[in-house]
Amino acid sequence: MTGTGLLYLLITIVVFWAANRLYRKTGKAYLSPLVVAPVLLIAGLFFTGTPVEAYNAGTKPLTDLLQPATVAFAIPLYRQFKLLRKHAIVLVAGVLCGSVVAVLTSVLPAGWIHASPQMIESVAPRSITTPIAMEVSRSLGGIPSVTAVFVVVTGICGSVIGPLVIRSLRIRSGISRGLLLGMGAHGAGTSKAHELGSEEGAIASVAMILAALFSLGLIQPIMAPFL
């Protein structure tokens, strides 16, 4: 890694660390590091004229950590296995319905505005966690980098809006809260669910994994009429 690449990496880590401290101090959903850090970094790239390619090359070690981080969610699954087995039917039914809605709300708007087939293929996996979504996009013929943007935006919006929905609807069930965050905001939502409790975190992890599996089977049939 070049000196410039190392600088980008350090800046990213420091910005996220500072944003996380701000969030922990205030507790405000709109000050989540998943919101604040990207805004600050994008603004920095824009005003300094830094090429995105150069920034991506420097921060590749962080990107590579996405896959092992996703696998690490298996730990709470093991710890909460009895709970998961008890609510298996609810989880499968909820995630299946959520996956159908997620794909439809991705593909239908893209079809209505007459987006190109490649763009539809790029948007369709937006509700799957980033590493899997990018591979799905590539296999469909989409643009993985575009897919990643939609996935990140979905995760950020879900992790900010999800807790507001939970509070406004007074959802007290850990199963329901975890299912909402894991299905609606994949990795970012699962991270948020772990802040609420181990039960929520385990359910969100399962929801995120099931959403990826169900979406793989749903995307092509739902997408076919628009291509």
Buried (B, 14 or more C-beta within 10 A) or exposed (E): EEEEBEEBBEBBEEBBEBBBEBBEEEEEBEBBBBBBBBEBBEEBBEEEEBEEEBBEBBBBEBEEEBEEBBEEBEEBBEBBEEBBEEBEEEBBEBBBEBBBEBBBBBBEEBBEEEBEBBBBBBBBBBBBBBBBBBBBBBBBEBBBEBBBBBBBEBBBBBBBBBBEBBEEEEBEBBBBBBBBBBBBBBBBBBBBBBEBEBBBBBBBBBBBBBBBBBBBEBBBEBBEEBB
